[in-house]
Amino acid sequence: MAFQAKKKIGGMMLSSSLWGLMMGTAFAEEATGGLGEPQPWQVGLQEAATPVMEYIRWFHSYVMWFIVPITLFVMVLLLIVILRFNKKANPVPSKVTHHTGLEVAWTVLPILVLVCIALPSFKLLYMQEVIPKADITIKATGNQWYWDYEYPDNGGVSFSSTMVRDLPLSDPLRLLKVDNEVVVPVNKTVVVQVTSNDVIHAFSVNSFGIKIDAIPGRLNETWFKATREGIYYGQCSQLCGRDHAFMPIAVRVVSEEDFQKWVASKKSAMNDAAPVKVASAASIAVK
């Protein structure tokens, strides 16, 4: 009786925990809209903000329809083997070594499963790796431990982006906010060229479905096309040193008009900060 009571209480606690987990996830998504940031109690992927990420989310759910039945099937087979073919239940083991139908089945069925998974995965790989014509190009350079950004198509706008360190512990974005955000227009193809000045970093933004290594001496490329305005956060996902956990990425997606205003303000700030050239005494003497 005591064992049954403990078993019942344990089951109730497990059910309550699972229910709380599901309700917490649902509440977080409802409260925030699932924008490009991690949510409390989140167990799934972040909301998609690009066509590539939308396909990644679909492919993830699609593959689960294969993973779950296979896992349950193997678990049932293991239980059958444990219960029916142990020494006590089956003292005289069978000497059957071959079964043609079974051998054909366990060869053909996995092949069919792999084909069903491979075909959509090829499409996803094509979407990620074939870089379309860029509307905007951004060069992201990893440093220990911050990012440098350049906009070669927009007058050479450049800036550094470091994590904001004086936020309170209660701020859910305490390790994600930066002093200078990357700004891009909505519904435009953005090609990101990624490299590093020191060690291997990685440029990763979950809601865009992009993740690519930043390697010293090499220029890698990825791309995204954000379809919703907002702020989307990512982080360096390589173990790049002491402050690896404090190297966030923040991308603000705005309208085309707001983007042009931002570019103009950045150019103005760069011009104001440019050093004034002073003629040397020798040049004045020559004149």
Secondary structure by P-SEA (a helix, b strand, c coil): caaaaaaaaaaaaaaaaaaaaaaaaaaaaaacccccccccccccccccccaaaaaaaaaaaaaaaaaaaaaaaaaaaaaaaacccccccccccccccccaaaaaaaaaaaaaaaaaaaaaaaaaaaaccccccccbbbbbbbcccbbbbbcccccccccccccccccccccccccccccccccccccbbbbbbbbbcccbbbbbbccccbbbbbcccbbbbbbbbbccbbbbbbccccccccccccbbbbbbbbcaaaaaaaaaaaaaaaaaacbbbbbcaaaaaac
